[in-house]
Amino acid sequence: MPFRLAFMGSPTFALPTLEALIDAGHDVACVYSQPPRPAGRGKQERPTPVHALAAARGIEVRTPKSLKKADEQAAFAALNLDLAIVVAYGLILPKIILDAPKHGALNLHGSLLPRWRGAAPIQRAVMAGDRVTGVQVMRMEEGLDTGPVLASVETPIEFEDNTSTLHDRLSLLGARLMRDTLDKLERGETRETPQSEEGVTYAHKITPADARIDWSKPAREIDFQIRGLSPTPGAWFELDGVRVKALHSRLGQGVGAPGEALDDNLLVACGEGAVRLLTVQREGRGPLAAEAFLRGQPVPTGARLA
């Protein structure tokens, strides 16, 4: 028999999983998502991608600011759920919420736990230069991503990957993984494996300090930073006092003072080695390939990027 579910998620990463569960015939009794927030030039309130999809599918959507109030907890319990499925929801779930469904709450997490517990696992994996990552289905506990793992799938982080490409690949892998996990749960075939106590790392939220490029660092680290923060918020530097985001890069060859342009085509010296910038975005403008950017803003050999 299909499960009666509450789906709890907000961003685009969660969309394939919600669609997969609906298409698999599960009864999605309600969707919980972050409240609509002002967006765009007009600052009109815009629902999250999950909210918009659920509404289009005719599913009830709830957008509480917190689940710590007794009335919200009672409303959740009244759904009489088999499971809660959580994918990048963005709110802390109190124990009373986790315990309300018959089979508890399962979370789809974008890393290979216990590495990169927390808010920004995909970005942090790329920024750290990890060669492999993945998605896992885990049982939720009160701790931060500490519960046992029910299912896992790995994927390499390719040379050309950035956070955007990896995000999209993991979201599709995760949707299939969650669908298959619920199939096994229906048949009583799931097995829960406790997380290792070794190798724990935390994927802290990205801060403004993470985005400023320090050209004195090795080229490899700067390339990881650029790819890990692309497309948002974007690693950045200053050129003639104007902020410019670096959105796509490649390791290059050359030696010079950190931040020095080594040719006329955005090859930039680092503390060790060099990075070639392939796509950049001047503040207030759209992204441009380096060739197009340089037609309007030449960066000659010897120029300094701060």
SESE-639798 format. One line per field, with one value per residue (C-alpha): x, y, z; residue number from 1. Coordinates in nm, 3 decimals, padded with zeros to 5 digits, always signed. Layout:
% residues N
X: (X, ...)
Y: (Y, ...)
Z: (Z, ...)
marmi: (NUM, ...)
This chain:
% residues 306
X: (+00.000, +00.128, +00.226, +00.036, +00.301, +00.377, +00.646, +00.860, +01.087, +01.147, +01.406, +01.446, +01.665, +01.352, +01.133, +01.237, +01.174, +00.827, +00.740, +00.877, +00.669, +00.352, +00.410, +00.479, +00.126, +00.198, -00.069, +00.092, -00.156, +00.016, +00.326, +00.517, +00.741, +00.910, +00.678, +00.663, +00.923, +00.962, +01.154, +01.225, +01.224, +00.874, +00.954, +00.627, +00.592, +00.691, +00.622, +00.907, +00.950, +00.808, +00.507, +00.439, +00.459, +00.236, -00.026, -00.021, -00.081, -00.373, -00.196, -00.255, +00.043, +00.129, +00.394, +00.444, +00.735, +00.799, +00.686, +00.748, +00.395, +00.141, -00.127, +00.108, +00.216, -00.145, -00.231, +00.060, -00.039, -00.397, -00.276, -00.243, +00.071, +00.274, +00.586, +00.731, +00.976, +01.214, +01.429, +01.600, +01.305, +01.485, +01.307, +01.411, +01.175, +01.102, +01.097, +00.717, +00.702, +00.961, +00.769, +00.419, +00.417, +00.387, +00.727, +00.893, +01.070, +01.320, +01.556, +01.733, +02.077, +02.319, +02.643, +02.796, +02.740, +02.900, +03.091, +02.924, +02.644, +02.454, +02.325, +02.553, +02.687, +02.708, +02.891, +03.130, +03.215, +03.317, +03.502, +03.698, +03.804, +03.626, +03.653, +03.334, +03.003, +02.649, +02.303, +02.167, +01.833, +01.863, +01.626, +01.588, +01.682, +01.702, +02.074, +02.200, +02.205, +02.310, +02.055, +02.115, +02.139, +01.888, +02.020, +02.306, +02.432, +02.767, +02.875, +03.217, +03.276, +03.403, +03.671, +03.412, +03.150, +03.036, +02.770, +02.497, +02.577, +02.636, +02.314, +02.109, +02.268, +02.228, +01.865, +01.779, +01.980, +01.813, +01.463, +01.522, +01.690, +01.399, +01.141, +01.329, +01.377, +01.003, +00.945, +01.179, +01.021, +00.681, +00.826, +01.006, +01.347, +01.520, +01.824, +01.944, +02.318, +02.446, +02.679, +03.048, +03.178, +03.491, +03.518, +03.249, +03.260, +03.009, +02.883, +02.830, +02.620, +02.805, +02.901, +03.020, +03.373, +03.366, +03.309, +03.601, +03.889, +04.229, +04.478, +04.759, +04.606, +04.710, +04.541, +04.377, +04.202, +04.082, +03.948, +03.758, +03.620, +03.503, +03.332, +03.185, +03.022, +02.895, +02.639, +02.545, +02.662, +02.965, +03.330, +03.442, +03.736, +03.777, +03.891, +03.948, +03.734, +03.439, +03.327, +03.344, +03.224, +03.425, +03.177, +03.386, +03.759, +04.033, +04.379, +04.649, +05.026, +05.228, +05.409, +05.362, +05.252, +04.917, +04.636, +04.858, +04.724, +04.976, +04.832, +04.556, +04.298, +04.236, +04.511, +04.566, +04.863, +04.792, +05.005, +05.097, +05.021, +04.756, +04.387, +04.227, +03.887, +03.644, +03.313, +03.282, +03.009, +03.061, +02.851, +02.505, +02.554, +02.491, +02.747, +02.984, +03.242, +03.588, +03.629, +03.308, +03.391, +03.736, +03.594, +03.429, +03.682, +04.037, +04.260, +04.611, +04.916, +05.042, +04.702, +04.619, +04.305, +04.235)
Y: (+00.000, +00.354, +00.571, +00.873, +01.146, +01.500, +01.642, +01.914, +02.108, +02.447, +02.496, +02.350, +02.070, +01.916, +01.928, +01.598, +01.408, +01.553, +01.474, +01.119, +01.047, +01.184, +00.988, +00.671, +00.692, +00.793, +00.999, +01.338, +01.467, +01.800, +01.994, +02.211, +02.483, +02.807, +03.111, +03.322, +03.599, +03.923, +03.870, +04.038, +04.405, +04.458, +04.278, +04.087, +03.782, +03.469, +03.112, +02.863, +02.626, +02.339, +02.549, +02.641, +02.280, +02.149, +02.417, +02.332, +01.966, +02.058, +01.961, +02.155, +02.375, +02.499, +02.765, +02.808, +03.021, +02.770, +02.423, +02.484, +02.606, +02.361, +02.446, +02.375, +02.049, +01.945, +02.027, +01.814, +01.520, +01.543, +01.452, +01.091, +01.029, +00.721, +00.925, +01.272, +01.322, +01.614, +01.763, +02.098, +02.230, +02.496, +02.469, +02.279, +01.988, +01.935, +01.579, +01.582, +01.646, +01.376, +01.123, +01.201, +00.990, +00.613, +00.550, +00.874, +01.122, +01.055, +01.317, +01.335, +01.485, +01.603, +01.449, +01.122, +01.147, +01.205, +01.433, +01.768, +01.767, +02.094, +02.365, +02.383, +02.032, +02.065, +02.397, +02.287, +01.962, +02.148, +02.419, +02.154, +01.979, +01.653, +01.397, +01.208, +01.301, +01.167, +01.169, +00.966, +00.888, +00.908, +00.878, +01.212, +01.261, +01.572, +01.609, +01.785, +01.517, +01.250, +00.976, +00.631, +00.593, +00.382, +00.427, +00.595, +00.666, +00.817, +01.035, +01.176, +01.549, +01.604, +01.852, +02.081, +02.053, +02.354, +02.376, +02.423, +02.111, +01.899, +02.027, +01.924, +01.579, +01.508, +01.622, +01.366, +01.089, +01.172, +01.153, +00.801, +00.701, +00.823, +00.656, +00.326, +00.353, +00.388, +00.086, -00.116, +00.024, -00.094, -00.443, -00.436, -00.458, -00.144, -00.159, +00.131, +00.182, +00.413, +00.687, +00.658, +00.871, +00.942, +01.185, +01.427, +01.767, +02.052, +02.238, +02.578, +02.835, +03.036, +03.380, +03.695, +03.618, +03.290, +03.472, +03.719, +03.576, +03.591, +03.571, +03.479, +03.131, +02.844, +02.835, +02.500, +02.638, +02.944, +02.728, +02.516, +02.835, +02.974, +02.650, +02.593, +02.936, +02.935, +03.053, +03.199, +03.390, +03.396, +03.430, +03.787, +04.024, +04.395, +04.542, +04.918, +04.947, +04.755, +04.416, +04.135, +03.779, +03.486, +03.216, +02.973, +02.909, +02.667, +02.605, +02.776, +02.803, +03.105, +03.285, +03.636, +03.849, +03.733, +03.900, +04.001, +03.953, +03.730, +03.786, +03.988, +03.707, +03.689, +03.449, +03.556, +03.472, +03.317, +03.243, +02.922, +02.873, +03.062, +03.056, +03.146, +03.315, +03.194, +03.354, +03.671, +03.911, +04.280, +04.421, +04.515, +04.332, +03.983, +03.701, +03.719, +03.491, +03.633, +03.732, +03.939, +04.094, +04.203, +04.386, +04.630, +04.614, +04.530, +04.373, +04.403, +04.208, +04.347, +04.476, +04.394, +04.226, +04.290)
Z: (+00.000, -00.069, +00.226, +00.352, +00.356, +00.452, +00.225, +00.382, +00.147, -00.009, -00.290, -00.637, -00.499, -00.346, -00.659, -00.825, -00.502, -00.455, -00.817, -00.786, -00.476, -00.632, -00.953, -00.752, -00.612, -00.256, -00.082, -00.023, +00.233, +00.284, +00.185, +00.431, +00.289, +00.389, +00.387, +00.068, +00.065, -00.131, -00.453, -00.785, -00.870, -00.740, -00.413, -00.439, -00.220, -00.409, -00.296, -00.280, -00.577, -00.370, -00.267, -00.630, -00.750, -00.472, -00.536, -00.909, -00.819, -00.591, -00.268, +00.053, +00.143, +00.492, +00.552, +00.927, +01.046, +01.324, +01.430, +01.798, +01.878, +02.018, +01.760, +01.468, +01.628, +01.682, +01.320, +01.203, +01.425, +01.295, +00.945, +01.069, +00.863, +00.787, +00.709, +00.685, +00.396, +00.442, +00.164, +00.231, +00.429, +00.630, +00.967, +01.278, +01.347, +01.719, +01.850, +01.875, +01.497, +01.420, +01.629, +01.501, +01.181, +01.221, +01.059, +01.167, +00.939, +00.660, +00.523, +00.186, +00.250, -00.019, +00.107, +00.227, +00.599, +00.843, +00.604, +00.553, +00.803, +00.796, +00.569, +00.262, +00.188, -00.191, -00.188, +00.085, -00.093, -00.409, -00.216, -00.027, -00.345, -00.263, -00.543, -00.452, -00.294, -00.300, -00.148, +00.139, +00.295, +00.672, +00.965, +01.137, +01.502, +01.717, +01.637, +01.324, +01.050, +01.300, +01.230, +01.080, +00.701, +00.508, +00.154, -00.029, -00.381, -00.479, -00.770, -00.865, -00.857, -01.209, -01.315, -01.478, -01.203, -01.007, -00.739, -01.001, -01.205, -00.897, -00.733, -01.036, -01.060, -00.688, -00.688, -00.958, -00.794, -00.465, -00.608, -00.737, -00.413, -00.199, -00.424, -00.411, -00.035, +00.021, -00.202, +00.020, +00.334, +00.212, +00.171, +00.505, +00.336, +00.466, +00.690, +00.902, +00.945, +01.223, +01.108, +01.183, +01.466, +01.260, +00.971, +01.092, +00.919, +00.916, +00.612, +00.765, +00.584, +00.320, +00.453, +00.274, +00.396, +00.201, -00.128, -00.140, -00.344, -00.176, -00.462, -00.221, -00.186, -00.417, -00.756, -00.684, -00.374, -00.564, -00.847, -00.592, -00.434, -00.768, -00.870, -00.524, -00.515, -00.874, -00.963, -00.625, -00.434, -00.666, -00.563, -00.630, -00.664, -00.731, -01.061, -01.067, -00.754, -00.904, -00.774, -01.032, -00.978, -01.111, -01.219, -01.421, -01.407, -01.500, -01.365, -01.571, -01.580, -01.485, -01.206, -01.077, -00.784, -00.643, -00.838, -01.131, -01.484, -01.662, -02.009, -02.175, -02.138, -01.761, -01.659, -01.299, -01.076, -00.739, -00.436, -00.611, -00.980, -01.177, -01.260, -01.591, -01.552, -01.819, -01.713, -01.507, -01.402, -01.337, -01.053, -01.181, -01.513, -01.646, -01.674, -01.973, -02.125, -02.068, -02.435, -02.431, -02.094, -02.212, -02.513, -02.274, -01.991, -02.102, -01.838, -01.982, -01.874, -01.546, -01.426, -01.066, -00.939, -00.572)
marmi: (1, 2, 3, 4, 5, 6, 7, 8, 9, 10, 11, 12, 13, 14, 15, 16, 17, 18, 19, 20, 21, 22, 23, 24, 25, 26, 27, 28, 29, 30, 31, 32, 33, 34, 35, 36, 37, 38, 39, 40, 41, 42, 43, 44, 45, 46, 47, 48, 49, 50, 51, 52, 53, 54, 55, 56, 57, 58, 59, 60, 61, 62, 63, 64, 65, 66, 67, 68, 69, 70, 71, 72, 73, 74, 75, 76, 77, 78, 79, 80, 81, 82, 83, 84, 85, 86, 87, 88, 89, 90, 91, 92, 93, 94, 95, 96, 97, 98, 99, 100, 101, 102, 103, 104, 105, 106, 107, 108, 109, 110, 111, 112, 113, 114, 115, 116, 117, 118, 119, 120, 121, 122, 123, 124, 125, 126, 127, 128, 129, 130, 131, 132, 133, 134, 135, 136, 137, 138, 139, 140, 141, 142, 143, 144, 145, 146, 147, 148, 149, 150, 151, 152, 153, 154, 155, 156, 157, 158, 159, 160, 161, 162, 163, 164, 165, 166, 167, 168, 169, 170, 171, 172, 173, 174, 175, 176, 177, 178, 179, 180, 181, 182, 183, 184, 185, 186, 187, 188, 189, 190, 191, 192, 193, 194, 195, 196, 197, 198, 199, 200, 201, 202, 203, 204, 205, 206, 207, 208, 209, 210, 211, 212, 213, 214, 215, 216, 217, 218, 219, 220, 221, 222, 223, 224, 225, 226, 227, 228, 229, 230, 231, 232, 233, 234, 235, 236, 237, 238, 239, 240, 241, 242, 243, 244, 245, 246, 247, 248, 249, 250, 251, 252, 253, 254, 255, 256, 257, 258, 259, 260, 261, 262, 263, 264, 265, 266, 267, 268, 269, 270, 271, 272, 273, 274, 275, 276, 277, 278, 279, 280, 281, 282, 283, 284, 285, 286, 287, 288, 289, 290, 291, 292, 293, 294, 295, 296, 297, 298, 299, 300, 301, 302, 303, 304, 305, 306)
